[in-house]
Amino acid sequence: MGFIDTAALRLVEGYRANLSPRKGWNCASGVAGGGTCSTVIRDSIRDRGAVGTAGVAARQFATCASAARTLRRSDARVEGVCCCGPIPIPFRF
């Protein structure tokens, strides 16, 4: 694993260890039963490297956005923060 891969993995792990527990919510993909964005991206960095993860990350963020739309249309009461982008956005369904 190269420097960029290690740095990207440390960023994701830092997010998971320090920021994610403090925000108190999962991403919509995780709430809907899929893998959370950070888990999918972390695993992809380990398997494909940081550069190879770009497409995986884009697909995961699209999946998360789709899950958020589905949850919004359901009768479920869900609150959280969408982690699908550079700025976490609070949501309530």
OpenMM code with the backbone's topology and positions (N, CA, C; nanometers):
from openmm import Vec3, app, unit

residues = "MET GLY PHE ILE ASP THR ALA ALA LEU ARG LEU VAL GLU GLY TYR ARG ALA ASN LEU SER PRO ARG LYS GLY TRP ASN CYS ALA SER GLY VAL ALA GLY GLY GLY THR CYS SER THR VAL ILE ARG ASP SER ILE ARG ASP ARG GLY ALA VAL GLY THR ALA GLY VAL ALA ALA ARG GLN PHE ALA THR CYS ALA SER ALA ALA ARG THR LEU ARG ARG SER ASP ALA ARG VAL GLU GLY VAL CYS CYS CYS GLY PRO ILE PRO ILE PRO PHE ARG PHE".split()
positions = [
    Vec3(0.0857, -0.1166, 0.0000),
    Vec3(0.0000, 0.0000, 0.0000),
    Vec3(0.0905, 0.1231, 0.0000),
    Vec3(0.0639, 0.2160, -0.0924),
    Vec3(0.1445, 0.3354, -0.1067),
    Vec3(0.1038, 0.4456, -0.0102),
    Vec3(0.1780, 0.5557, -0.0181),
    Vec3(0.1548, 0.6696, 0.0704),
    Vec3(0.0128, 0.7239, 0.0562),
    Vec3(-0.0339, 0.7437, -0.0673),
    Vec3(-0.1679, 0.7997, -0.0894),
    Vec3(-0.2752, 0.7045, -0.0357),
    Vec3(-0.2566, 0.5762, -0.0594),
    Vec3(-0.3530, 0.4777, -0.0090),
    Vec3(-0.3570, 0.4781, 0.1436),
    Vec3(-0.2400, 0.4810, 0.2050),
    Vec3(-0.2318, 0.4823, 0.3511),
    Vec3(-0.2944, 0.6096, 0.4078),
    Vec3(-0.2658, 0.7239, 0.3443),
    Vec3(-0.3226, 0.8508, 0.3913),
    Vec3(-0.4747, 0.8502, 0.3784),
    Vec3(-0.5262, 0.8013, 0.2656),
    Vec3(-0.6719, 0.7956, 0.2452),
    Vec3(-0.7365, 0.7029, 0.3479),
    Vec3(-0.6747, 0.5892, 0.3722),
    Vec3(-0.7278, 0.4949, 0.4696),
    Vec3(-0.7267, 0.5556, 0.6097),
    Vec3(-0.6215, 0.6287, 0.6437),
    Vec3(-0.6162, 0.6947, 0.7750),
    Vec3(-0.7233, 0.8021, 0.7879),
    Vec3(-0.7509, 0.8729, 0.6806),
    Vec3(-0.8581, 0.9734, 0.6849),
    Vec3(-0.9935, 0.9082, 0.7121),
    Vec3(-1.0210, 0.7993, 0.6421),
    Vec3(-1.1485, 0.7293, 0.6626),
    Vec3(-1.1552, 0.6729, 0.8040),
    Vec3(-1.0472, 0.6119, 0.8486),
    Vec3(-1.0456, 0.5552, 0.9839),
    Vec3(-1.0581, 0.6650, 1.0890),
    Vec3(-0.9942, 0.7795, 1.0652),
    Vec3(-1.0079, 0.8923, 1.1573),
    Vec3(-1.1508, 0.9423, 1.1649),
    Vec3(-1.2160, 0.9490, 1.0492),
    Vec3(-1.3575, 0.9871, 1.0451),
    Vec3(-1.4408, 0.8874, 1.1254),
    Vec3(-1.4180, 0.7587, 1.1017),
    Vec3(-1.4966, 0.6545, 1.1685),
    Vec3(-1.4736, 0.6539, 1.3192),
    Vec3(-1.3512, 0.6819, 1.3634),
    Vec3(-1.3185, 0.6761, 1.5060),
    Vec3(-1.3557, 0.8039, 1.5805),
    Vec3(-1.3452, 0.9183, 1.5143),
    Vec3(-1.3597, 1.0446, 1.5855),
    Vec3(-1.4853, 1.1241, 1.5511),
    Vec3(-1.5192, 1.1346, 1.4256),
    Vec3(-1.6323, 1.2175, 1.3863),
    Vec3(-1.7636, 1.1400, 1.3852),
    Vec3(-1.7633, 1.0228, 1.3264),
    Vec3(-1.8866, 0.9455, 1.3130),
    Vec3(-1.9554, 0.9187, 1.4472),
    Vec3(-1.8834, 0.8761, 1.5513),
    Vec3(-1.9522, 0.8518, 1.6788),
    Vec3(-2.0114, 0.9783, 1.7411),
    Vec3(-1.9530, 1.0912, 1.7133),
    Vec3(-2.0008, 1.2165, 1.7722),
    Vec3(-2.1254, 1.2702, 1.7030),
    Vec3(-2.1400, 1.2399, 1.5743),
    Vec3(-2.2588, 1.2916, 1.5055),
    Vec3(-2.3824, 1.2102, 1.5413),
    Vec3(-2.3640, 1.0838, 1.5839),
    Vec3(-2.4744, 1.0052, 1.6355),
    Vec3(-2.5677, 0.9457, 1.5325),
    Vec3(-2.5345, 0.9541, 1.4056),
    Vec3(-2.6221, 0.9001, 1.3015),
    Vec3(-2.5424, 0.8184, 1.2015),
    Vec3(-2.6110, 0.7281, 1.1338),
    Vec3(-2.5532, 0.6536, 1.0222),
    Vec3(-2.5954, 0.7191, 0.8921),
    Vec3(-2.5254, 0.6880, 0.7868),
    Vec3(-2.5687, 0.7390, 0.6564),
    Vec3(-2.6945, 0.6626, 0.6136),
    Vec3(-2.7656, 0.7172, 0.5194),
    Vec3(-2.8925, 0.6580, 0.4762),
    Vec3(-2.8738, 0.5176, 0.4209),
    Vec3(-2.7633, 0.4930, 0.3535),
    Vec3(-2.7366, 0.3600, 0.3004),
    Vec3(-2.7261, 0.2574, 0.4128),
    Vec3(-2.6590, 0.2937, 0.5204),
    Vec3(-2.6475, 0.2044, 0.6347),
    Vec3(-2.7804, 0.1820, 0.7041),
    Vec3(-2.8605, 0.2879, 0.7161),
    Vec3(-2.9926, 0.2774, 0.7778),
    Vec3(-3.0822, 0.1859, 0.6952),
    Vec3(-3.0676, 0.1913, 0.5626),
    Vec3(-3.1517, 0.1123, 0.4728),
    Vec3(-3.1063, -0.0329, 0.4625),
    Vec3(-2.9976, -0.0694, 0.5306),
    Vec3(-2.9553, -0.2088, 0.5318),
    Vec3(-2.8334, -0.2385, 0.4472),
    Vec3(-2.7807, -0.1396, 0.3762),
    Vec3(-2.6587, -0.1601, 0.2995),
    Vec3(-2.5377, -0.1228, 0.3834),
    Vec3(-2.4228, -0.1274, 0.3217),
    Vec3(-2.3033, -0.0838, 0.3916),
    Vec3(-2.3010, 0.0669, 0.4040),
    Vec3(-2.2471, 0.1178, 0.5134),
    Vec3(-2.2342, 0.2620, 0.5258),
    Vec3(-2.1291, 0.3112, 0.4270),
    Vec3(-2.1367, 0.4379, 0.3933),
    Vec3(-2.0415, 0.4940, 0.2969),
    Vec3(-1.8981, 0.4742, 0.3434),
    Vec3(-1.8709, 0.5006, 0.4705),
    Vec3(-1.7333, 0.4892, 0.5182),
    Vec3(-1.6836, 0.3452, 0.5145),
    Vec3(-1.7692, 0.2483, 0.5418),
    Vec3(-1.7287, 0.1077, 0.5374),
    Vec3(-1.6976, 0.0649, 0.3946),
    Vec3(-1.7853, 0.0996, 0.3024),
    Vec3(-1.7646, 0.0622, 0.1624),
    Vec3(-1.6367, 0.1254, 0.1081),
    Vec3(-1.6157, 0.2529, 0.1384),
    Vec3(-1.4976, 0.3226, 0.0880),
    Vec3(-1.3709, 0.2690, 0.1539),
    Vec3(-1.3746, 0.2442, 0.2836),
    Vec3(-1.2584, 0.1867, 0.3526),
    Vec3(-1.2196, 0.0529, 0.2910),
    Vec3(-1.3175, -0.0339, 0.2712),
    Vec3(-1.2891, -0.1652, 0.2137),
    Vec3(-1.2362, -0.1534, 0.0714),
    Vec3(-1.2888, -0.0594, -0.0041),
    Vec3(-1.2432, -0.0406, -0.1407),
    Vec3(-1.0995, 0.0109, -0.1447),
    Vec3(-1.0649, 0.1013, -0.0556),
    Vec3(-0.9259, 0.1502, -0.0504),
    Vec3(-0.8326, 0.0342, -0.0216),
    Vec3(-0.8711, -0.0531, 0.0694),
    Vec3(-0.7883, -0.1702, 0.1010),
    Vec3(-0.7726, -0.2630, -0.0190),
    Vec3(-0.8804, -0.2795, -0.0960),
    Vec3(-0.8787, -0.3719, -0.2097),
    Vec3(-0.8217, -0.3116, -0.3377),
    Vec3(-0.8553, -0.1850, -0.3664),
    Vec3(-0.8239, -0.1246, -0.4960),
    Vec3(-0.7275, -0.0081, -0.4891),
    Vec3(-0.7018, 0.0426, -0.3693),
    Vec3(-0.6202, 0.1628, -0.3557),
    Vec3(-0.7082, 0.2870, -0.3655),
    Vec3(-0.6504, 0.3990, -0.3278),
    Vec3(-0.7264, 0.5247, -0.3232),
    Vec3(-0.7734, 0.5680, -0.4617),
    Vec3(-0.6862, 0.5593, -0.5610),
    Vec3(-0.7234, 0.6030, -0.6961),
    Vec3(-0.8330, 0.5132, -0.7538),
    Vec3(-0.8224, 0.3841, -0.7319),
    Vec3(-0.9222, 0.2902, -0.7817),
    Vec3(-1.0547, 0.2997, -0.7087),
    Vec3(-1.0587, 0.3718, -0.5996),
    Vec3(-1.1798, 0.3838, -0.5195),
    Vec3(-1.2702, 0.4968, -0.5680),
    Vec3(-1.2215, 0.5828, -0.6530),
    Vec3(-1.3013, 0.6991, -0.6974),
    Vec3(-1.4367, 0.6565, -0.7549),
    Vec3(-1.4379, 0.5604, -0.8441),
    Vec3(-1.5639, 0.5134, -0.9024),
    Vec3(-1.6527, 0.4453, -0.8003),
    Vec3(-1.5915, 0.3678, -0.7119),
    Vec3(-1.6670, 0.3001, -0.6060),
    Vec3(-1.7330, 0.4035, -0.5158),
    Vec3(-1.6573, 0.5077, -0.4796),
    Vec3(-1.7117, 0.6128, -0.3929),
    Vec3(-1.8288, 0.6835, -0.4603),
    Vec3(-1.8153, 0.7141, -0.5875),
    Vec3(-1.9239, 0.7813, -0.6600),
    Vec3(-2.0493, 0.6941, -0.6621),
    Vec3(-2.0324, 0.5634, -0.6877),
    Vec3(-2.1475, 0.4720, -0.6875),
    Vec3(-2.2085, 0.4598, -0.5481),
    Vec3(-2.1239, 0.4565, -0.4452),
    Vec3(-2.1749, 0.4459, -0.3083),
    Vec3(-2.2541, 0.5689, -0.2706),
    Vec3(-2.2029, 0.6865, -0.3061),
    Vec3(-2.2748, 0.8092, -0.2746),
    Vec3(-2.4091, 0.8139, -0.3469),
    Vec3(-2.4132, 0.7632, -0.4711),
    Vec3(-2.5398, 0.7563, -0.5447),
    Vec3(-2.6359, 0.6580, -0.4774),
    Vec3(-2.5826, 0.5453, -0.4299),
    Vec3(-2.6642, 0.4476, -0.3584),
    Vec3(-2.7200, 0.5072, -0.2306),
    Vec3(-2.6372, 0.5827, -0.1597),
    Vec3(-2.6806, 0.6460, -0.0356),
    Vec3(-2.7902, 0.7499, -0.0641),
    Vec3(-2.7728, 0.8277, -0.1680),
    Vec3(-2.8740, 0.9272, -0.2046),
    Vec3(-3.0055, 0.8582, -0.2411),
    Vec3(-2.9972, 0.7459, -0.3118),
    Vec3(-3.1172, 0.6696, -0.3465),
    Vec3(-3.1843, 0.6142, -0.2209),
    Vec3(-3.1050, 0.5637, -0.1275),
    Vec3(-3.1603, 0.5135, -0.0009),
    Vec3(-3.2288, 0.6262, 0.0754),
    Vec3(-3.1694, 0.7443, 0.0734),
    Vec3(-3.2295, 0.8593, 0.1413),
    Vec3(-3.3647, 0.8937, 0.0795),
    Vec3(-3.3725, 0.8888, -0.0540),
    Vec3(-3.5012, 0.9162, -0.1212),
    Vec3(-3.6052, 0.8107, -0.0835),
    Vec3(-3.5642, 0.6851, -0.0791),
    Vec3(-3.6553, 0.5764, -0.0434),
    Vec3(-3.7040, 0.5926, 0.1003),
    Vec3(-3.6130, 0.6220, 0.1917),
    Vec3(-3.6517, 0.6425, 0.3315),
    Vec3(-3.7455, 0.7614, 0.3464),
    Vec3(-3.7222, 0.8641, 0.2689),
    Vec3(-3.8066, 0.9838, 0.2755),
    Vec3(-3.9512, 0.9499, 0.2358),
    Vec3(-3.9671, 0.8577, 0.1403),
    Vec3(-4.1014, 0.8207, 0.0936),
    Vec3(-4.1686, 0.7191, 0.1854),
    Vec3(-4.0922, 0.6558, 0.2736),
    Vec3(-4.1491, 0.5518, 0.3593),
    Vec3(-4.2159, 0.6142, 0.4813),
    Vec3(-4.2805, 0.5302, 0.5582),
    Vec3(-4.3438, 0.5738, 0.6828),
    Vec3(-4.2457, 0.5741, 0.7994),
    Vec3(-4.1225, 0.5304, 0.7736),
    Vec3(-4.0230, 0.5224, 0.8809),
    Vec3(-3.9823, 0.6623, 0.9267),
    Vec3(-3.9557, 0.6734, 1.0540),
    Vec3(-3.9079, 0.7994, 1.1114),
    Vec3(-3.7566, 0.7853, 1.1269),
    Vec3(-3.6829, 0.8532, 1.0412),
    Vec3(-3.5378, 0.8400, 1.0390),
    Vec3(-3.4762, 0.9785, 1.0469),
    Vec3(-3.3750, 0.9915, 1.1312),
    Vec3(-3.2987, 1.1148, 1.1395),
    Vec3(-3.1519, 1.0798, 1.1248),
    Vec3(-3.0750, 1.1680, 1.0641),
    Vec3(-2.9331, 1.1416, 1.0497),
    Vec3(-2.8638, 1.2505, 0.9739),
    Vec3(-2.7434, 1.2170, 0.9282),
    Vec3(-2.6634, 1.3092, 0.8501),
    Vec3(-2.6163, 1.2351, 0.7270),
    Vec3(-2.6438, 1.2902, 0.6107),
    Vec3(-2.5974, 1.2311, 0.4860),
    Vec3(-2.4478, 1.2585, 0.4746),
    Vec3(-2.3695, 1.1546, 0.4641),
    Vec3(-2.2248, 1.1714, 0.4543),
    Vec3(-2.1793, 1.1622, 0.3090),
    Vec3(-2.2698, 1.1844, 0.2168),
    Vec3(-2.2426, 1.1665, 0.0747),
    Vec3(-2.1929, 1.2951, 0.0112),
    Vec3(-2.0839, 1.3432, 0.0534),
    Vec3(-2.0285, 1.4647, -0.0024),
    Vec3(-1.9350, 1.5301, 0.0963),
    Vec3(-1.8798, 1.6427, 0.0592),
    Vec3(-1.7803, 1.7059, 0.1450),
    Vec3(-1.8370, 1.7690, 0.2712),
    Vec3(-1.9663, 1.7991, 0.2743),
    Vec3(-2.0269, 1.8622, 0.3906),
    Vec3(-2.1424, 1.7759, 0.4382),
    Vec3(-2.1373, 1.7259, 0.5632),
    Vec3(-2.2500, 1.6469, 0.6150),
    Vec3(-2.3772, 1.7302, 0.6203),
    Vec3(-2.4854, 1.6759, 0.5703),
    Vec3(-2.6124, 1.7473, 0.5645),
    Vec3(-2.7143, 1.6740, 0.6507),
    Vec3(-2.7684, 1.7377, 0.7540),
    Vec3(-2.8695, 1.6726, 0.8377),
    Vec3(-2.9947, 1.6388, 0.7550),
    Vec3(-3.0557, 1.5261, 0.7858),
    Vec3(-3.1808, 1.4923, 0.7195),
    Vec3(-3.2778, 1.4363, 0.8225),
    Vec3(-3.4044, 1.4434, 0.7906),
    Vec3(-3.5102, 1.3855, 0.8731),
    Vec3(-3.6171, 1.3349, 0.7766),
    Vec3(-3.6526, 1.2078, 0.7898),
    Vec3(-3.7550, 1.1489, 0.7031),
    Vec3(-3.8753, 1.1144, 0.7857),
] * unit.nanometer
topology = app.Topology()
chain = topology.addChain("A")
for resn in residues:
    res = topology.addResidue(resn, chain)
    for name in ("N", "CA", "C"):
        topology.addAtom(name, app.Element.getBySymbol(name[0]), res)
